[in-house]
């Protein structure tokens, strides 16, 4: 049964993903009217476009001081919907710096820089707007990259791909495709019979689990561990060069655990041996390196005991944690909570654009090949994808928006790669003729010959009848 009307549209664009980013301003030393005027002028400066980017909108609001202990920074970030809190304090010159662990931007201001209630402009407000734009500049660059890469080639701005930095391009290539769940495999590989045990569970709980808990709204993680003795790497030289790193892991010698439950696997390998990485290598430090879309390897010298303690594993686990954040596409600047909220928006935008692109490709395919029959499963997938796209667009930036964007992407991809439709794509009418003609020949030839004999007999009978008359 064909359901062509379901996808008979030229282009599908669920929404224009403009993420609202709420920023609270905490100014305990200013009067309410001074704070309100500063927020108003700064918001006007933020709303003045400086380029063509429209991926997010910074929205300022005054922090609610009720029952807030400003001496305790955690009290300023209780609202999970606030992406960043600006903490204003008087000082000699205007400066700004991020808190090391919390999404707080500390800004000092000279007392004479606060605008008067009747002022329409302010140098300090302009400075504050510039600091906020800079704080979210990495997110802006990534969203611009995603929007440009999702466009059809004929619609991309000329030279837009050349404007992207090499570091951003490499980072996006290095990142894993989004999945709600990842499977983490921690492997201890040794070149000999020892060590044969390690305190990996306690090391993970102490050094990595706090970060995994913070990632909970974005990803789930399953974990397993293994120990492999007499595991020889693919490269035997003691000093590993940059060229050796790509072939260091020998899949035949190192049986890694496969994906469990269909979730992508991230491999973290601790290899104990006498090998080191040359200092000239650009892919890692002298002990570890990250493998794009695969995982990470950390080299440890042979210990004095047959057991690897949790203390020895501290640095490898901290390195693995840093590499995991990189593989997930986490931004590199700002406090970790702020980087994770940015990651939620980046992943939502990526999934929205990918789902819309898949549906648009499916629509263009149905128009270009009208002979293709669209089954009901494809129609259902398109309907589900569109529904979840609408839900994602109505909850941009939040966990529910990310979840719905993920479902929309999965349904759109499933509809586009429907087996029955893919088979028709590679089986055009010319191939059908080529396949069925040899089968129709043996059947058609006797029919044609019989028809010709009937025509001859009819003509002969007609001639005889004419002669008789």
C-alpha positions in Angstrom: 0.0 0.0 0.0 1.4 3.4 -1.0 1.3 6.4 1.4 2.9 9.0 -0.9 0.9 11.9 0.4 2.6 11.6 3.8 6.0 12.6 2.4 5.0 14.5 -0.7 6.7 17.7 0.3 9.8 19.4 -1.1 11.7 20.3 2.1 11.0 19.6 5.8 12.2 22.1 8.4 10.7 21.4 11.8 11.8 24.6 13.4 14.5 27.2 13.5 16.5 26.0 16.5 17.1 29.2 18.5 18.0 28.2 22.0 17.0 30.6 24.8 19.9 30.8 27.3 18.9 32.3 30.6 21.5 34.3 32.5 21.0 35.5 36.0 22.6 38.7 37.3 23.4 38.8 41.0 24.5 42.3 42.2 24.2 42.5 46.0 25.9 45.8 46.3 23.7 47.6 43.8 20.3 49.1 44.3 17.3 47.5 42.5 16.9 50.3 40.1 20.6 50.3 39.2 20.5 46.5 38.6 17.4 46.8 36.5 18.8 49.6 34.4 22.1 47.7 33.9 20.3 44.5 32.9 18.1 46.5 30.4 21.0 48.3 28.7 23.1 45.1 28.6 20.2 43.2 27.1 19.8 45.8 24.4 23.5 45.4 23.6 23.1 41.6 23.4 20.1 41.9 21.1 22.0 44.1 18.7 23.2 41.5 16.1 27.0 41.5 15.4 26.8 38.8 12.7 24.3 36.5 11.0 24.3 33.9 13.8 20.8 33.2 15.2 21.5 29.9 17.0 20.8 31.2 20.5 19.4 34.2 22.4 21.0 35.3 25.7 18.3 36.4 28.1 19.3 38.4 31.2 17.3 38.4 34.4 17.8 39.5 37.9 18.8 36.8 40.4 16.2 36.3 43.1 17.9 37.1 46.4 15.3 35.3 48.6 16.9 32.9 51.1 20.2 33.0 49.2 23.5 32.9 51.0 25.8 34.7 48.7 28.8 33.5 50.6 27.9 30.0 49.4 28.3 29.9 45.6 26.1 26.8 45.4 23.1 28.8 46.5 23.5 31.0 43.4 23.1 28.0 40.9 20.2 26.1 42.4 17.9 26.8 39.4 18.8 24.2 36.7 17.2 26.4 34.0 19.8 29.1 34.6 22.8 28.5 32.3 25.1 31.1 33.8 25.1 33.4 36.8 26.9 36.7 36.7 28.2 37.7 40.1 28.9 41.5 40.2 31.3 42.9 42.8 32.9 46.3 43.0 36.6 46.7 42.2 39.2 49.0 40.8 38.9 47.9 37.1 36.5 45.9 35.1 37.6 42.2 35.0 35.9 38.9 34.6 36.7 35.3 35.4 34.9 32.0 35.6 34.4 30.0 38.8 36.5 26.9 38.6 33.7 24.5 39.2 30.3 26.3 39.1 28.6 28.1 36.2 29.4 31.5 37.7 31.1 34.4 35.9 32.7 36.8 38.5 32.8 40.3 37.2 34.3 43.3 39.0 33.3 46.9 38.1 34.5 50.4 39.1 31.7 52.0 41.2 31.6 55.0 38.7 30.8 52.7 35.8 27.3 51.8 36.8 24.9 53.6 34.5 22.5 56.2 35.9 18.8 55.4 35.8 18.2 57.7 32.9 21.2 56.5 30.8 20.5 54.8 27.5 24.1 53.5 27.0 26.9 52.3 29.2 30.5 51.4 28.6 30.3 48.8 31.4 27.1 47.3 29.8 28.9 47.0 26.5 31.8 45.3 28.3 29.5 42.9 30.0 27.7 42.0 26.7 31.1 41.4 25.1 32.1 39.0 28.0 28.9 37.1 27.6 29.3 36.7 23.9 32.8 35.5 24.4 31.6 33.0 27.1 29.3 31.4 24.5 31.5 31.8 21.4 32.5 28.2 21.3 28.8 27.1 21.3 28.1 29.6 18.6 30.9 28.3 16.4 29.8 24.7 16.8 26.1 25.5 16.1 27.2 27.4 13.0 29.2 24.4 11.9 26.3 22.1 12.3 23.9 24.3 10.5 26.2 24.8 7.5 27.2 21.1 7.3 23.5 20.0 7.3 22.6 22.2 4.3 22.5 20.7 0.8 25.6 21.5 -1.1 23.8 23.8 -3.5 22.5 25.9 -0.6 25.7 26.3 1.4 27.3 29.8 1.5 30.3 30.1 -0.8 33.5 29.4 1.1 31.7 28.7 4.4 33.6 25.4 4.9 36.9 27.3 4.7 35.9 29.6 7.5 35.9 26.9 10.1 39.0 26.4 12.2 40.9 23.1 11.9 40.6 22.4 15.6 36.8 22.6 15.4 36.6 20.3 12.4 38.9 17.7 14.0 36.9 17.8 17.2 33.6 17.2 15.5 35.2 14.3 13.5 36.6 12.9 16.7 33.3 12.9 18.6 31.0 9.8 18.8 27.6 9.8 17.2 25.0 10.7 19.9 23.5 7.8 21.8 21.4 7.9 25.0 23.5 5.0 26.3 27.2 4.2 26.0 29.0 1.1 27.1 32.3 1.7 28.8 34.8 -1.1 28.7 37.9 -0.9 30.9 40.6 -3.3 29.9 43.9 -4.2 31.6 46.4 -5.7 29.1 49.8 -6.9 30.2 52.7 -8.2 28.2 53.3 -11.0 30.7 51.6 -13.0 33.5 51.4 -10.1 35.9 49.8 -8.1 37.2 46.6 -10.1 37.1 44.2 -8.0 39.2 43.4 -4.3 39.7 41.2 -2.1 41.8 39.3 -0.7 38.8 35.9 -0.6 40.5 37.0 1.6 43.4 39.1 3.8 41.0 36.1 4.4 38.8 33.8 5.2 41.7 36.3 7.7 43.2 37.7 9.4 40.1 35.1 9.0 37.3 31.7 8.4 38.7 31.1 12.1 39.8 31.5 13.1 36.2 29.3 10.3 35.0 26.6 11.4 37.4 26.8 14.9 36.0 26.4 13.5 32.5 23.2 11.6 33.6 20.7 14.0 32.1 22.4 13.6 28.7 23.8 10.0 28.7 23.5 6.7 30.5 26.5 4.5 31.0 27.0 0.8 31.4 30.4 -0.5 32.6 32.4 -3.7 32.4 36.0 -4.6 33.0 38.4 -7.3 31.8 42.0 -8.4 32.3 44.0 -9.9 29.4 47.4 -11.5 30.1 50.2 -12.0 27.5 48.6 -9.4 25.2 51.1 -8.3 22.7 50.6 -5.0 20.8 50.7 -4.7 17.1 54.0 -2.7 17.4 56.9 -4.2 19.2 59.3 -1.2 19.3 59.9 0.3 22.7 59.6 3.9 21.6 56.3 4.5 19.8 56.2 7.1 17.1 53.2 8.9 15.7 52.9 6.4 12.9 53.0 3.5 15.4 50.0 4.6 17.4 47.4 3.7 14.7 48.5 0.1 14.6 49.4 -0.3 18.3 46.1 -2.0 19.1 46.0 -5.4 17.5 42.4 -6.6 17.4 43.5 -10.2 16.8 45.7 -10.2 19.9 43.5 -8.0 22.1 39.9 -9.4 22.2 37.9 -6.4 23.3 34.4 -6.7 24.6 31.7 -6.1 22.0 28.8 -3.7 22.3 26.2 -4.7 24.8 22.5 -4.1 24.0 23.2 -2.2 20.9 24.9 0.7 22.7 28.1 2.1 21.3 31.2 0.9 23.1 34.0 3.3 24.3 37.2 1.4 25.0 39.6 2.4 27.8 42.8 0.3 27.7 45.5 0.4 30.4 48.6 -1.4 28.9 51.4 -2.5 31.2 54.7 -2.9 29.5 58.0 -1.2 28.8 56.8 0.9 25.8 56.6 4.7 25.8 55.4 7.3 23.4 58.0 9.5 21.8 57.8 13.2 22.8 57.6 14.2 19.1 54.2 12.6 18.9 51.4 15.1 18.4 48.5 12.7 19.2 49.0 12.4 23.0 51.3 12.7 26.0 54.2 10.5 26.8 51.8 8.0 28.4 48.4 8.2 26.7 46.6 9.1 23.6 43.0 9.4 22.4 41.7 7.4 19.5 38.8 9.2 17.6 35.4 7.5 17.9 37.0 4.5 19.7 38.4 5.3 23.1 41.7 5.8 24.8 45.0 4.0 25.7 47.2 4.6 28.7 50.7 3.1 29.1 51.9 2.1 32.6 55.3 0.8 33.5 55.3 -2.7 35.2 54.5 -2.4 38.9 56.4 -4.0 41.6 53.4 -6.1 42.8 51.0 -8.4 41.0 48.1 -6.1 41.8 47.4 -2.6 40.5 46.1 -0.4 43.3 43.5 2.3 43.0 46.1 5.0 43.7 48.2 3.8 40.7 45.0 4.0 38.5 44.2 7.6 39.6 45.9 9.3 36.7 44.8 6.8 34.0 41.1 7.2 35.2 41.4 11.0 35.3 42.8 10.9 31.7 40.1 8.5 30.6 37.5 10.9 32.0 39.0 13.8 30.1 39.1 11.8 26.9 35.5 10.6 27.4 34.3 14.2 27.6 36.2 14.9 24.3 34.7 11.9 22.6 31.2 13.0 23.7 31.8 16.4 22.0 31.9 18.4 25.3 33.0 22.0 24.8 36.5 22.8 26.1 36.0 26.2 27.8 34.1 27.2 30.9 33.2 25.4 34.1 32.1 21.8 33.6 28.3 22.3 34.5 28.2 25.1 31.9 30.0 23.0 29.3 27.5 20.2 29.9 24.5 22.5 29.4 26.1 23.7 26.2 26.6 20.0 25.2 22.8 19.4 25.6 22.1 22.3 23.3 24.7 21.2 20.7 23.5 17.6 20.7 19.8 18.8 20.4 20.7 21.0 17.4 22.7 18.2 15.8 19.8 15.7 16.1 17.2 18.2 15.0 19.2 19.1 11.9 19.9 15.5 11.1 16.3 14.4 11.4 15.1 17.3 9.3 17.7 16.5 6.7 16.7 12.8 6.6 13.0 13.7 6.2 13.9 16.3 3.5 16.0 13.7 1.6 13.1 11.3 1.8 10.7 13.9 0.5 13.0 14.8 -2.4 13.4 11.1 -3.2 9.7 10.5 -3.4 9.3 13.4 -5.8 12.3 12.3 -8.0 11.1 8.7 -8.2 7.3 8.7 -8.3 7.3 5.0 -9.2 8.5 4.0 -5.8 5.8 2.6 -3.5 6.0 4.0 0.0 4.9 1.4 2.6 2.9 2.2 5.7 5.9 1.7 7.9 7.7 4.6 6.3 4.5 6.8 6.6 4.3 5.9 10.3 8.0 6.6 10.8 7.6 10.1 9.2 4.6 10.9 11.3 6.4 9.9 14.5 9.5 11.8 13.6 7.5 14.9 12.8 5.6 14.6 16.1 8.8 14.3 18.2 10.4 17.1 16.2 7.6 19.4 17.3 8.0 18.3 20.9 11.8 18.9 20.7 11.3 22.4 19.2 8.9 23.3 22.0 11.4 22.3 24.7 14.7 23.5 23.2 17.7 23.3 25.4 16.2 21.0 28.0 16.6 17.2 28.6 13.1 16.5 27.2 14.0 18.4 24.1 17.1 16.3 23.6 15.2 13.1 24.2 12.6 14.0 21.6 15.2 15.1 19.1 16.9 11.7 19.5 13.7 9.8 18.9 12.9 12.0 15.9 16.4 11.3 14.4 16.0 7.5 15.0 12.5 7.4 13.4 13.6 9.5 10.4 16.7 7.4 9.8 14.6 4.2 10.0 12.1 5.5 7.5 14.8 6.6 5.1 16.5 3.3 5.2 13.4 1.1 5.0 14.5 -2.1 3.3 11.7 -2.3 0.8 12.4 1.2 -0.4 16.1 0.8 -0.5 15.6 -2.3 -2.7 13.5 -0.3 -5.1 16.2 2.4 -5.4 18.7 -0.1 -6.7 16.2 -1.9 -8.9 14.9 0.6 -11.5 12.6 -0.2 -14.4 15.4 -1.0 -16.8 16.6 -3.8 -14.5 13.1 -5.2 -14.2 12.9 -5.5 -18.0 16.3 -7.1 -18.1 15.3 -9.6 -15.4 11.8 -10.5 -16.6 12.3 -10.5 -20.4 14.2 -13.8 -20.4 11.3 -15.3 -18.4 8.6 -13.9 -20.6 10.3 -15.0 -23.8 9.5 -18.7 -23.6 6.0 -17.9 -22.7 5.5 -15.1 -25.2 6.9 -16.8 -28.3 4.4 -19.7 -28.5 1.6 -17.1 -27.9 2.8 -14.9 -30.7 3.3 -17.9 -33.1 -0.2 -19.1 -32.2 -1.6 -15.6 -32.9 0.1 -15.5 -36.3 -1.3 -19.0 -37.2 -4.8 -17.8 -36.2 -4.4 -14.7 -38.4 -3.2 -16.8 -41.3 -6.1 -19.3 -40.9 -8.6 -16.4 -40.7 -7.2 -14.9 -43.9 -7.3 -18.2 -45.7 -10.9 -18.9 -44.6 -11.9 -15.4 -45.8 -10.3 -15.9 -49.2 -12.1 -19.2 -49.7 -15.4 -17.6 -48.7 -14.9 -14.9 -51.3 -14.2 -17.4 -54.0 -17.3 -19.3 -53.2 -19.4 -16.1 -53.6 
